[in-house]
Amino acid sequence: MKTLKSIALVVFLIVGTSVFAQNKKDEKIMADAQKAKQTLVDTDSGLNGFFNHSAGYVIFPNVGKGGFIIGGASGNGVVYENGDAVGMANLKKLNIGLQAGGQAIIEVIFFETETDLARFKEGKFQFAAETSAVALKSGIAFNAKYKDGVAVFALPKAGLMADASVGGQKFGYKPF
């Protein structure tokens, strides 16, 4: 009986820690998200207000966009609630229209209320086709406002692309 309890305890510990532990890919994305947050704040300190007062946010530190007539975007990120990481997210976008080039960006989405954040976590969140991100440069975030419960900012990292829209992006969420 004592051996059975010991085995059960070991199994519980192994399963319990593996359920809550992030894999190496998630750990890399989390580290990148922290660096991206610092880069965003360094670029525009007005974002501190959003980081400090939003119900939550998701940072996609490496969104790749590209296309020529037919284009797409994808990236992985970290979801934060009250400043604490609560899960991982992904985004996908496929579109057709006037566009050319390729670009890497940091994208951050702020949620104004708990309800807005809950919609994202439940998979009921998608940008309308005409939605675009605020292209970040110094001082612009001070005047930015939430629209329909979200505020979106993008900071180009590399490349050049004639497309600033985030409309049509679809998101996935996986809690820790």
NUFI-536297 format. One line per 2 residues: number of its first residue (from 1); their letters; for each residue x negated, z negated, y of C-alpha. Coordinates in Angstrom, 1 decimal, decimal comma. Layout:
BEGIN
NUM> A> X Z Y; ...;
END
This chain:
BEGIN
1> MK> 0,0 0,0 0,0; -2,8 -0,9 2,4;
3> TL> -4,5 2,5 1,6; -1,2 4,3 2,3;
5> KS> -0,9 2,6 5,7; -4,5 3,5 6,6;
7> IA> -4,0 7,1 5,6; -0,8 7,2 7,7;
9> LV> -2,6 5,8 10,7; -5,4 8,3 10,5;
11> VF> -2,9 11,2 10,1; -1,0 9,9 13,1;
13> LI> -4,1 9,6 15,2; -5,3 13,1 14,3;
15> VG> -1,9 14,7 14,9; -1,3 12,7 18,1;
17> TS> -4,6 13,6 19,7; -4,4 17,2 18,8;
19> VF> -0,9 17,5 20,3; -2,0 16,2 23,6;
21> AQ> -5,5 17,7 23,8; -5,9 21,0 25,5;
23> NK> -7,9 23,7 23,9; -11,1 25,1 25,4;
25> KD> -9,3 27,9 27,1; -6,8 25,5 28,8;
27> EK> -9,7 23,2 29,8; -11,5 26,2 31,5;
29> IM> -8,3 27,2 33,3; -7,8 23,6 34,5;
31> AD> -11,4 23,5 35,8; -10,9 26,9 37,5;
33> AQ> -7,6 25,7 39,0; -9,4 22,7 40,6;
35> KA> -12,0 25,0 42,1; -9,3 27,4 43,3;
37> KQ> -7,4 24,5 45,0; -10,6 23,5 46,9;
39> TL> -11,2 27,2 47,9; -7,6 27,5 49,1;
41> VD> -7,9 24,3 51,2; -11,3 25,3 52,5;
43> TD> -9,8 28,7 53,6; -6,7 27,1 55,3;
45> SG> -6,5 23,3 55,7; -2,8 23,8 56,5;
47> LN> -2,2 24,0 52,7; -2,9 20,2 52,5;
49> GF> 0,6 19,6 53,7; 2,0 21,8 50,9;
51> FN> -0,2 20,1 48,3; 0,7 16,6 49,5;
53> HS> 4,4 17,0 50,1; 5,7 19,5 47,6;
55> AG> 7,6 18,4 44,5; 5,0 20,4 42,4;
57> YV> 3,0 23,5 42,4; 1,3 25,9 40,0;
59> IF> -2,1 27,4 40,6; -3,1 30,6 39,0;
61> PN> -6,9 30,7 39,7; -7,5 34,2 38,3;
63> VG> -4,7 36,7 38,6; -5,7 40,3 37,8;
65> KG> -3,7 43,1 39,4; -4,3 46,7 38,9;
67> GF> -2,6 50,1 38,8; -2,1 53,6 39,8;
69> II> 1,6 54,4 40,2; 2,2 52,1 37,1;
71> GG> 0,7 48,7 37,6; 0,7 45,2 36,3;
73> AS> -0,6 41,7 36,8; -1,3 38,8 34,6;
75> GN> -2,8 35,4 34,8; -2,8 31,8 33,5;
77> GV> -2,5 28,7 35,5; -1,8 25,0 35,7;
79> VY> 1,4 23,3 36,6; 1,2 20,1 38,7;
81> EN> 4,0 17,6 39,4; 3,3 14,8 41,9;
83> GD> -0,4 15,9 41,9; -0,8 15,5 38,1;
85> AV> -1,2 18,3 35,7; 1,8 18,5 33,4;
87> GM> 1,4 21,8 31,6; 0,1 25,4 31,5;
89> AN> 1,8 28,5 32,9; 1,3 32,2 32,6;
91> LK> 2,6 35,1 34,7; 3,2 38,8 33,8;
93> KL> 4,2 41,6 36,0; 4,8 45,3 35,4;
95> NI> 5,9 47,7 38,1; 6,2 51,3 39,1;
97> GL> 5,7 52,6 42,6; 3,2 53,3 45,3;
99> QA> 0,1 51,3 44,4; -3,5 52,0 43,7;
101> GG> -6,6 50,0 42,9; -7,4 46,7 41,3;
103> QA> -7,8 43,1 42,6; -8,4 39,6 41,5;
105> II> -6,5 36,9 43,4; -5,8 33,2 43,5;
107> EV> -2,1 32,6 43,6; -0,4 29,2 44,3;
109> IF> 3,4 28,6 44,2; 4,7 25,5 45,8;
111> FE> 8,1 24,1 44,8; 10,0 22,3 47,6;
113> TE> 12,3 20,1 45,4; 12,3 18,6 41,9;
115> TD> 15,2 21,1 41,1; 13,0 24,0 42,1;
117> LA> 10,2 22,8 39,9; 12,6 22,1 37,0;
119> RF> 13,9 25,7 37,2; 10,3 26,9 36,8;
121> KE> 9,7 24,6 33,8; 12,9 25,6 32,1;
123> GK> 11,9 29,3 32,3; 14,7 30,1 34,8;
125> FQ> 12,4 31,3 37,6; 11,5 34,8 38,6;
127> FA> 10,7 36,3 41,9; 13,1 38,9 43,4;
129> AE> 11,8 42,4 43,6; 11,0 42,3 47,3;
131> TS> 9,2 39,0 47,3; 5,6 38,9 48,6;
133> AV> 3,0 36,2 49,0; 1,6 35,1 52,2;
135> AL> -2,0 36,5 52,3; -4,1 33,5 53,1;
137> KS> -6,4 33,3 56,1; -7,3 30,4 58,3;
139> GI> -4,4 28,8 60,1; -1,6 30,8 58,6;
141> AF> -0,3 28,0 56,3; 0,6 25,7 59,3;
143> NA> 3,5 28,0 60,2; 4,5 29,0 56,6;
145> KY> 7,9 27,8 55,4; 9,7 27,5 52,0;
147> KD> 12,1 30,4 51,1; 14,7 29,7 48,4;
149> GV> 12,7 26,5 47,5; 9,3 28,1 47,0;
151> AV> 6,3 29,1 49,1; 3,8 31,5 47,7;
153> FA> 0,2 32,0 48,9; -2,4 34,5 47,7;
155> LP> -6,1 34,6 48,4; -8,0 37,8 47,4;
157> KA> -11,2 37,1 45,4; -12,4 40,6 44,8;
159> GL> -11,3 44,2 44,8; -9,0 46,2 46,9;
161> MA> -5,4 47,1 46,2; -2,6 48,5 48,3;
163> DA> 0,1 46,1 47,0; 0,8 42,6 48,2;
165> SV> 4,1 42,0 46,3; 4,7 39,2 43,8;
167> GG> 8,2 40,4 43,1; 9,1 40,9 39,5;
169> QK> 6,7 38,4 38,2; 7,9 36,6 35,1;
171> FG> 6,6 33,1 34,1; 6,1 31,1 31,0;
173> YK> 5,5 27,3 30,9; 4,1 25,1 28,1;
175> PF> 4,1 21,3 28,7; 1,2 19,1 27,6;
END
